[in-house]
Amino acid sequence: MSGHSKFANIKHKKEKNDAAKGKIFTIIGREIAVAVKEGGSDPANNSKLRDVIAKAKANNMPNDTIERGIKKAAGDAGNVNYENNVYEGYGPGGVAIIVETLTDNKNRTASNVRSAFTKGNGSVGTTGCVSYMFDTKGQIFIDKEECSIDPDELMMIALDSGAEDFAENDDSFEITTAPEDLGSVRENLESQGIIPASAEVARIPQTLAKLTDETDIKNLQKILDLLDEDDDVQNVYNNWDEE
């Protein structure tokens, strides 16, 4: 998906109903638990936790909910057994799909992911079958409506902060970084009063695939909707050109 549609999707998710917000909060809660287990409960000494907290705030998670999540994770650190798994496959028309999951039950998650693909006339492939078609980058979106800085000035701030690239979309500015530089670039932007709408490591498609058949489009949307509803699914990336 293009930068524009990706940002539109971010805004759409934020405006969803309470049930969808609960799903987002569940995802972030698990990420907090894993970050605390790996690096401790002090954000000052845990860059991964700082990034997750920034993601939580960008999704309007209340501060007390964030703090409770950190305290709970610190107390249960020895009992956190979430496992990262990545599934790759094809949707209708050969659209490439990558599904990142974080789960305490790998068998349940694998079954649900395969079911989503099957119901949308897609198929799960082997590891590496489509990931080579994506670049892993830090991706920061800034809402134009929330940013009064001149685009050229914003670009220079981003590049001086260590960003690799800067692009202007219809309703957002998109900043890309090396994955390991995401946190430092985001923090430098925030220190200058520039608050991203989102900032996370993402898989960006190198090329986009167009779908013209209405049945294919409906089936692909079915796959994406089913995956979106699954609490074990953290992120879904695809190379569908929606525009």
C-alpha distance (Angstrom), angle and dihedral (degrees) to the residues before:
residue distance angle dihedral
M1 . . .
S2 3.75 . .
G3 3.76 124.3 .
H4 3.79 90.2 -105.2
S5 3.78 95.9 53.4
K6 3.81 91.4 42.4
F7 3.80 90.9 56.6
A8 3.79 91.6 43.8
N9 3.80 87.3 53.5
I10 3.81 90.9 51.5
K11 3.81 90.7 52.6
H12 3.79 90.8 45.5
K13 3.80 91.4 53.5
K14 3.79 91.7 50.7
E15 3.79 91.1 52.6
K16 3.80 94.7 49.2
N17 3.78 124.3 113.6
D18 3.78 126.8 -81.2
A19 3.81 93.1 -91.7
A20 3.79 90.8 57.9
K21 3.80 90.8 46.1
G22 3.79 88.0 52.9
K23 3.81 89.0 55.1
I24 3.82 91.1 50.9
F25 3.81 91.0 48.2
T26 3.82 90.0 49.9
I27 3.80 90.3 52.9
I28 3.80 92.6 48.9
G29 3.80 91.6 44.7
R30 3.79 90.1 57.8
E31 3.80 91.0 47.4
I32 3.81 89.3 52.1
A33 3.81 90.1 51.0
V34 3.81 92.7 51.3
A35 3.81 93.1 44.3
V36 3.81 92.0 51.1
K37 3.81 92.1 47.2
E38 3.80 91.6 50.7
G39 3.80 100.3 40.9
G40 3.80 111.6 10.5
S41 3.80 134.1 -102.5
D42 3.81 99.1 -78.0
P43 3.83 109.7 95.6
A44 3.81 90.2 -160.6
N45 3.80 89.2 66.6
N46 3.81 98.5 31.9
S47 3.79 115.4 66.8
K48 3.80 92.8 -178.2
L49 3.81 90.2 55.8
R50 3.82 90.2 48.8
D51 3.79 89.3 54.6
V52 3.81 92.2 49.5
I53 3.81 91.4 48.3
A54 3.81 89.3 51.8
K55 3.81 89.0 50.9
A56 3.80 90.1 49.4
K57 3.79 92.5 52.0
A58 3.81 91.5 46.3
N59 3.81 87.0 56.6
N60 3.81 91.6 49.8
M61 3.79 95.8 -110.5
P62 3.83 107.2 165.6
N63 3.80 115.9 -109.2
D64 3.80 93.0 -122.8
T65 3.80 89.9 53.7
I66 3.81 89.7 52.0
E67 3.80 91.7 48.6
R68 3.80 92.5 47.8
G69 3.79 89.6 50.3
I70 3.80 91.7 52.5
K71 3.81 93.1 47.5
K72 3.80 92.0 46.9
A73 3.79 91.2 48.4
A74 3.81 91.3 48.9
G75 3.80 90.1 52.5
D76 3.79 94.0 45.3
A77 3.80 97.6 37.7
G78 3.78 92.5 121.7
N79 3.80 91.7 50.5
V80 3.80 98.6 49.1
N81 3.77 107.2 110.9
Y82 3.77 103.8 164.2
E83 3.78 112.9 148.5
N84 3.79 127.8 -155.2
N85 3.78 115.8 -133.2
V86 3.80 130.4 172.3
Y87 3.79 124.8 -154.2
E88 3.78 124.5 -166.8
G89 3.76 128.8 -165.5
Y90 3.75 151.2 128.4
G91 3.75 132.3 -86.1
P92 3.81 126.0 -160.3
G93 3.78 113.9 -51.9
G94 3.80 91.2 23.2
V95 3.81 94.6 -72.6
A96 3.82 108.2 168.8
I97 3.81 115.9 -125.5
I98 3.81 130.2 -172.7
V99 3.81 119.8 -169.7
E100 3.81 120.6 -164.5
T101 3.80 115.3 -163.2
L102 3.78 137.3 -175.1
T103 3.77 111.3 -163.7
D104 3.79 146.9 157.5
N105 3.82 90.4 -150.3
K106 3.80 114.0 48.2
N107 3.81 94.5 -178.1
R108 3.80 93.0 54.0
T109 3.78 91.9 47.9
A110 3.80 94.8 47.1
S111 3.80 90.4 50.4
N112 3.81 92.8 49.3
V113 3.81 93.3 47.6
R114 3.81 92.6 49.5
S115 3.80 90.4 47.1
A116 3.82 91.1 52.9
F117 3.80 91.6 52.1
T118 3.81 92.9 45.6
K119 3.82 94.2 49.5
G120 3.80 89.6 53.8
N121 3.80 94.8 47.0
G122 3.80 92.3 -106.0
S123 3.78 132.9 120.2
V124 3.79 138.0 -136.2
G125 3.80 111.9 -123.9
T126 3.77 136.4 -165.3
T127 3.78 125.3 -72.4
G128 3.79 109.5 -76.8
C129 3.79 96.0 18.1
V130 3.82 93.7 121.8
S131 3.82 107.3 2.5
Y132 3.81 90.6 90.0
M133 3.82 86.7 67.1
F134 3.82 91.3 64.2
D135 3.81 134.1 66.3
T136 3.80 117.5 -141.7
K137 3.80 108.4 -133.6
G138 3.75 141.7 154.4
Q139 3.80 104.7 -104.8
I140 3.79 124.0 -163.0
F141 3.79 124.0 -176.6
I142 3.80 123.2 -164.7
D143 3.79 118.3 -166.2
K144 3.81 110.3 -125.8
E145 3.80 89.9 -145.7
E146 3.80 89.7 58.7
C147 3.82 97.4 44.4
S148 3.80 124.8 74.1
I149 3.81 96.4 175.0
D150 3.80 118.2 114.8
P151 3.84 109.4 -101.4
D152 3.82 93.4 -124.7
E153 3.79 91.1 51.2
L154 3.80 91.2 46.7
M155 3.79 90.1 50.8
M156 3.81 91.5 52.8
I157 3.82 91.6 48.0
A158 3.81 90.0 50.8
L159 3.79 94.7 47.2
D160 3.82 92.1 44.8
S161 3.81 87.2 52.2
G162 3.79 90.5 58.5
A163 3.81 102.7 -92.0
E164 3.80 119.0 152.3
D165 3.80 98.7 -148.1
F166 3.79 144.2 3.5
A167 3.80 128.0 -154.5
E168 3.79 135.1 178.0
N169 3.80 117.1 -139.3
D170 3.79 129.7 -177.2
D171 3.80 95.5 -86.7
S172 3.80 104.8 7.3
F173 3.77 148.3 38.0
E174 3.79 114.6 -121.9
I175 3.80 121.7 -153.0
T176 3.79 121.7 -173.1
T177 3.80 126.3 -162.7
A178 3.77 140.4 171.4
P179 3.84 105.8 -82.4
E180 3.80 92.4 -112.2
D181 3.83 92.1 51.5
L182 3.81 96.9 53.3
G183 3.81 96.1 95.3
S184 3.80 96.4 47.1
V185 3.82 93.4 46.5
R186 3.82 91.5 47.9
E187 3.80 92.3 47.7
N188 3.80 91.9 49.6
L189 3.80 91.0 50.9
E190 3.80 90.9 49.0
S191 3.81 91.3 49.2
Q192 3.80 87.0 60.6
G193 3.79 93.8 49.2
I194 3.81 96.3 -98.7
I195 3.80 107.6 132.0
P196 3.82 114.8 -167.8
A197 3.78 121.2 -136.1
S198 3.81 85.8 -140.9
A199 3.79 138.1 -4.9
E200 3.77 122.7 -177.1
V201 3.77 144.9 125.0
A202 3.80 107.2 -87.7
R203 3.78 140.6 176.1
I204 3.79 108.4 -117.7
P205 3.82 117.8 -161.7
Q206 3.78 116.1 -122.1
T207 3.80 92.7 -149.9
L208 3.80 133.3 14.8
A209 3.80 128.9 -127.6
K210 3.80 121.3 -142.5
L211 3.80 123.7 -145.0
T212 3.81 120.6 -158.4
D213 3.81 101.6 166.9
E214 3.81 111.3 92.1
T215 3.80 92.5 -147.4
D216 3.80 90.8 53.8
I217 3.79 90.7 49.4
K218 3.82 92.4 50.0
N219 3.79 92.1 47.2
L220 3.80 92.8 48.6
Q221 3.80 90.2 49.3
K222 3.82 88.5 50.9
I223 3.81 90.6 55.4
L224 3.80 92.5 47.8
D225 3.82 92.8 46.2
L226 3.82 93.3 49.8
L227 3.80 91.4 48.8
D228 3.80 90.9 46.7
E229 3.81 90.3 55.3
D230 3.82 93.7 53.3
D231 3.82 113.4 97.5
D232 3.82 90.7 -152.8
V233 3.81 91.7 60.6
Q234 3.80 113.0 90.6
N235 3.80 101.9 175.7
V236 3.77 138.6 0.9
Y237 3.80 121.5 -160.8
N238 3.78 127.5 -174.2
N239 3.78 140.1 164.6
W240 3.80 97.6 -130.9
D241 3.80 112.6 139.4
E242 3.80 99.8 -139.3
E243 3.78 94.9 -179.9
